[in-house]
Amino acid sequence: MGCNRIMIQLDCFEVVETMKQDGISATVSALIFYECCMLWQDFASISIDHCNREANSVAYELAKVAMRSKLSCNWVDEPPSFILGALVNDVTIIQDQ
C-alpha cells in the first residue's frame, strides 16, 4: 500500500502494553507478539495507543461483518451502510469533547 507510518489504536490494554515493551511476553501469545515486532521493523514509524471500546465501534462492526460474510470489500467514496451508525456516533463523540 505504500504506507510507512502507522498509528494503531486497540481497546485491549494488555496488548498495547506488551507491544510498547517490544513484544516481550511470557504468555502463549509470545510468538504472535514477536512476529508483530519483526513486521514493525519494515515501517519508518509505528505508534500504538489504547482507546476505549466505545471509540472502536467502526472497527468492531467491520470485523463482525467480515467474519460473518467471509468476504472482502473496498469502497472509494461512500462507506458501507452497516457502519454509518457507528461513524455518526464517532463524530458525535468527537464534537461533544
N, C-alpha and C positions, 0 to 999 in steps of 0.2 A: 504494500500500500504506500510505501514511501515515507512512513512516519518514523521519526527518530526521537521524539519527545512524547512521553505518555504520562497521563495522570490517571491513577487508579483509585476509585473510591469503593470501599467494601463496607458492608454492615456487620461483618464478623470481626470483632475487636482482636480476638486471638490470632487470626491470620495476619492482620495488619501488623501487630506487634512482632510476630515471628519474622515476617518479611523485612521489617525495619532492622532486625537483628541479623541480617544477611542470611535468612532462611534457616538459621540454626534451630533444630528441633529434635527432641528425644522421643517424639511420638511416632506412630506408624505412618504418619504423613511425611516423614523426613525426606524421603526420596522425591516427593512432589515439590516440596519447598526447594530442595536442591536444584531440581530441574528448572524451576522458575528462575532461580538466581542465575543459572547458566544462560537461559534465554535472555535475561535482562542485560547481559553484557553486550549484546548487539545494539543497544539503544544508547543515544547520547545522554538522555536524561529520563529518569522514571521517578515519579513521586507516588506514594501510597498513603492514603488517609482513611480514617474511619468516618463513616456517616451513619446517621440513624436509619433504621429500616424504612421509616416513612419517607425519607428522601430518596429511596432506592426503588420506588414503586414502578417506574417505567421499565427498569431492567428486569424487575420481577415479572411483570406482565409479558415482556418479550420472551423471557426464558420459559415461562409457563406455556405459552402458545407454541414455541419451538419444540418443547418436549412432547406436547400433545400431538402436534401435527407431523413431526419429523421432517418438516420442510424448511427450506431457507427462503428468504425473500430480500429483495432490495427495493428501496424507494428513493426517489430523487427529490420530489417537491413536497408531496403530502404524506404525512405519517400514516401508518395503518390505523384504521378506525378503532381497533381494540385497545390502543394506548392513548387515545385522545383524552379520556377522563383523567388518566394519571398525569399527562402533560399539563392539563389545565390546573390540576392540584399543585404540581411543582411550581408553576408560575405564580399561583395564588400565594403559596407559602413564601416565595421569594419577595413578593410585593408587600406582604404583611410584616416583614422583618425590617 
